[in-house]
Amino acid sequence: MKNNKIEFVLKNYNHYMSYEAESSFSMWGEECDLRIIIDHPVNKSDFVKNKLPQYTFMLKSHVKWIDDNKASFIETMVADGIVELADDWASSDSIERDGKVFYVLSEEEEIEAPVTKELFIDSLQADGVNLYIDIENDSFSFDMFFSTKPDFFAYHSIEVFLEADREGDYKININGLAG
């Protein structure tokens, strides 16, 4: 795995009986922030001593799966119509020049129409990941945010949910745009 040293740095143990931690990892060649939320550990000292090392090991395998399966995320986004949505958003301001149509994304940026699958794939970048750990079921839920460069979605992110269970089964769902 590419420099994915993941450590839980416990930030809070709050009155809601949940831990929050922050880390980062390499995702598709880029550094990505990771926020971890672990709800309702029954016994704080037992959790830190026994469960935390287990979750760290499991998290590393899930992060490796994410890093190795970029194509699965892209296929799901494409099947869900995100490329067409990007073209729809980008086309809200267009100009014609030399017989070609250009989308004006900002004062400084314009692209030739339309937004293609290839352009979308090349533009995709990870913004951040929230991880929710369900202690009772030893399951992991990732709430992932992606942006595009150029920015087709006017400062909005594509929100993707990834469910991962103990057996290594994964389910990717596109939630749409967030922001």
Order of alpha helices (4+ residues) and beta strands (2+ residues): beta-beta-beta-alpha-alpha-alpha-beta-beta-beta-alpha-beta-beta-beta-beta
